[in-house]
Amino acid sequence: MGFEDKLKNLEMVTKLLEDGQLSLEEAVNAYSRGMKLAAQCKTEIEKAKIKLVAEEWQLKTKKEQSEQV
């Protein structure tokens, strides 16, 4: 499941919880599922940030090297 699907599922879980129509057991299960989805989304966002910072650093390094020549 990709990031967009996880986010969409998290939004659906959030809506279910906000509607208040779930039994206590259903709400607890939905909350648990939502927390897992949120953690997975956060992990993917952190990985993307690290990748972007690394790419930015590489570009900066290449630019600095080309300026020194």
Secondary structure as GFF3:
##gff-version 3
##sequence-region A 1 69
A	DSSP	alpha_helix	3	19	.	.	.	ID=ss1
A	DSSP	alpha_helix	24	68	.	.	.	ID=ss2
###
